[in-house]
Amino acid sequence: MTTKHDGLEWFAGDDWQINATLVDENEVPYDLGSATVLWALLNSSGQRVLDEDDVQITVTDAPAGKCSIRITALKTSPLTGGNYTDYIRIIISGIVSTLSTGTIQVFADPWIAEEPAATAMVVKPPFRFKRIAAA
């Protein structure tokens, strides 16, 4: 059963950490001891912009279904401001289950300087002195 987490608000350029407890439809925690935990972030067009290759996923308490997903500032900084959706999926004994999803509102990284526009330089030919003959 997929649950929807409360909306989150983060800044691009910050480190993010998601602490999750993964439970079944009866609120019983999954034992993550032999699980593969996957995470993905999709933009408003449904394109995946970050996934488990971009983050560090740590099972913090396997019997209690607890894990931590850490996304570094290096990975969040390029994100543009807007609404994104994240997903957590587990694979246990070949069974694939998407357990959680929710909205993440991202604010653009305020410390990224815009690239200065290319400035056209006008190069003038060198000035030449002309010697005027004395009269």
C-alpha positions, -999 to 999 in steps of 0.1 A, spaced: 0 0 0 14 34 -10 12 62 15 15 99 9 38 118 31 32 155 41 45 180 17 81 192 22 98 225 14 135 226 7 161 249 -9 182 236 -38 218 239 -28 211 226 8 217 191 20 185 172 24 177 142 46 146 121 46 140 98 76 114 72 67 97 44 85 84 19 59 53 0 70 27 -23 54 -11 -17 53 -14 -29 89 13 -4 101 37 -33 107 73 -22 98 90 -40 69 122 -57 80 147 -40 57 175 -64 66 175 -79 31 157 -51 13 169 -30 -15 156 6 -9 152 29 -39 143 66 -41 135 89 -70 126 125 -75 105 135 -105 99 170 -118 64 184 -126 67 168 -161 73 134 -147 110 132 -156 133 116 -131 158 143 -120 174 124 -91 175 87 -81 192 62 -59 225 68 -78 224 104 -67 218 98 -30 230 79 0 204 55 14 211 40 48 190 14 67 192 28 102 170 2 120 162 -28 98 136 -46 120 118 -13 126 117 -4 89 137 27 93 159 42 67 175 75 59 179 91 25 206 118 22 209 141 -8 240 163 -9 240 200 -18 260 191 -49 231 171 -62 203 195 -51 219 227 -63 211 223 -100 174 218 -93 152 247 -104 125 260 -82 91 242 -85 71 213 -73 86 178 -74 74 144 -64 95 118 -46 90 80 -43 104 53 -21 103 17 -33 116 -15 -17 124 -48 -32 123 -78 -8 126 -114 -20 118 -102 -55 87 -84 -46 87 -48 -57 66 -23 -37 63 15 -40 56 25 -4 57 63 -2 52 93 -24 47 130 -17 53 166 -29 85 184 -24 85 221 -31 120 232 -41 131 268 -39 160 277 -63 194 279 -48 198 316 -38 236 313 -39 240 303 -75 252 333 -95 238 337 -129 263 334 -157 271 369 -169 258 376 -204 285 376 -230 296 412 -236 304 421 -272 337 439 -274 343 462 -303 378 460 -314 390 491 -332 419 491 -356 450 506 -341 453 543 -343 480 555 -368 497 588 -366 502 605 -398 532 628 -401 524 660 -417 552 676 -437 563 710 -426 554 737 -450 
